[in-house]
Amino acid sequence: MSRLRLFVAVLPPDSAVAELRRAVAPLHTLPGAGGMRWTGTDAWHFTLAFLGVVDEGLLPDLHERLGRAAHRTERFPLRIHRGGRFDGHVLWAGAAGGLDTLRLLAERADAAARRAGVAMDEHRRYTPHLTLARSRSETDLHPYVEALDTFESTPWEVGELALVRSNLPVAGVPGERPRYEVVASWPLGH
């Protein structure tokens, strides 16, 4: 039986990705930017629950439970909002709008995975973020966060929950990044 590396996410629309791409482009010229691993725009998403490696046999129950979680959650407004950091290692863009509903959806996705038998990490308070870059060493990310301080994407309505497969990069291939593929999605509120 095969095993898949999965996470549950909200995917921003192409228009919001394009706006963020324009805001992030100048950050590549800041001191230390060359030492950071920047995520590709095709990888930008708001992770709701990281499932890790999941046995394929759990997928039917997981799909059913995620579908129920999506159906019980109403559509909600969201926009990409400002920037932030986790220590000196991760630069991210935040979210604004229907954050209470986003957090509720994250809790429901986590609960759905647990009930389907997925061994989940310890539950932590959900911090909505879209990862822009990572640094292996401690980096002063304050200038990056400041540069994103006024960023606001055009709001959109979140209409679906996505189950995404993460295909890890091939070891030893320079510049290789994880590739993400939506394996299933469910409309919200139906």
Solvent accessible surface area in square Angstrom, and as a share of the most:
residue,aa,sasa,rsa
1,M,176,0.78
2,S,56,0.36
3,R,140,0.51
4,L,16,0.08
5,R,81,0.30
6,L,0,0.00
7,F,7,0.03
8,V,0,0.00
9,A,0,0.00
10,V,1,0.01
11,L,72,0.36
12,P,13,0.08
13,P,45,0.29
14,D,125,0.65
15,S,71,0.46
16,A,0,0.00
17,V,20,0.11
18,A,23,0.17
19,E,39,0.17
20,L,0,0.00
21,R,116,0.42
22,R,157,0.57
23,A,30,0.23
24,V,6,0.04
25,A,58,0.45
26,P,78,0.49
27,L,3,0.02
28,H,90,0.40
29,T,116,0.67
30,L,47,0.23
31,P,114,0.72
32,G,46,0.44
33,A,4,0.03
34,G,83,0.80
35,G,63,0.60
36,M,12,0.05
37,R,120,0.44
38,W,30,0.11
39,T,31,0.18
40,G,11,0.10
41,T,41,0.24
42,D,130,0.67
43,A,17,0.13
44,W,14,0.05
45,H,28,0.13
46,F,0,0.00
47,T,37,0.22
48,L,11,0.05
49,A,7,0.05
50,F,93,0.39
51,L,6,0.03
52,G,12,0.12
53,V,74,0.43
54,V,2,0.01
55,D,54,0.28
56,E,77,0.34
57,G,45,0.43
58,L,54,0.27
59,L,25,0.12
60,P,98,0.61
61,D,53,0.27
62,L,0,0.00
63,H,58,0.26
64,E,101,0.45
65,R,61,0.22
66,L,0,0.00
67,G,6,0.05
68,R,112,0.41
69,A,3,0.03
70,A,0,0.00
71,H,74,0.33
72,R,142,0.52
73,T,2,0.01
74,E,117,0.53
75,R,109,0.40
76,F,6,0.03
77,P,79,0.49
78,L,1,0.00
79,R,72,0.26
80,I,0,0.00
81,H,49,0.22
82,R,106,0.39
83,G,16,0.15
84,G,8,0.08
85,R,92,0.34
86,F,73,0.31
87,D,104,0.54
88,G,3,0.02
89,H,64,0.29
90,V,29,0.17
91,L,0,0.00
92,W,38,0.13
93,A,0,0.00
94,G,6,0.06
95,A,11,0.09
96,A,11,0.09
97,G,43,0.41
98,G,15,0.15
99,L,43,0.21
100,D,119,0.62
101,T,35,0.20
102,L,0,0.00
103,R,57,0.21
104,L,72,0.36
105,L,0,0.00
106,A,4,0.03
107,E,92,0.41
108,R,50,0.18
109,A,0,0.00
110,D,17,0.09
111,A,28,0.22
112,A,5,0.04
113,A,0,0.00
114,R,95,0.35
115,R,160,0.58
116,A,6,0.05
117,G,51,0.49
118,V,9,0.05
119,A,99,0.77
120,M,31,0.14
121,D,98,0.51
122,E,150,0.67
123,H,101,0.45
124,R,179,0.65
125,R,186,0.68
126,Y,34,0.13
127,T,59,0.34
128,P,11,0.07
129,H,47,0.21
130,L,0,0.00
131,T,24,0.14
132,L,1,0.00
133,A,0,0.00
134,R,104,0.38
135,S,8,0.05
136,R,191,0.70
137,S,74,0.48
138,E,125,0.56
139,T,28,0.16
140,D,92,0.48
141,L,2,0.01
142,H,95,0.42
143,P,54,0.34
144,Y,1,0.00
145,V,34,0.19
146,E,127,0.57
147,A,59,0.46
148,L,1,0.01
149,D,60,0.31
150,T,125,0.72
151,F,25,0.10
152,E,78,0.35
153,S,4,0.03
154,T,80,0.47
155,P,83,0.52
156,W,36,0.13
157,E,97,0.44
158,V,4,0.03
159,G,18,0.17
160,E,82,0.37
161,L,0,0.00
162,A,1,0.01
163,L,0,0.00
164,V,3,0.02
165,R,79,0.29
166,S,9,0.06
167,N,31,0.16
168,L,103,0.51
169,P,49,0.31
170,V,93,0.53
171,A,101,0.78
172,G,80,0.77
173,V,69,0.40
174,P,128,0.80
175,G,75,0.72
176,E,58,0.26
177,R,120,0.44
178,P,52,0.32
179,R,132,0.48
180,Y,75,0.28
181,E,82,0.37
182,V,72,0.42
183,V,56,0.32
184,A,20,0.15
185,S,50,0.32
186,W,33,0.11
187,P,60,0.37
188,L,1,0.00
189,G,27,0.26
190,H,141,0.63
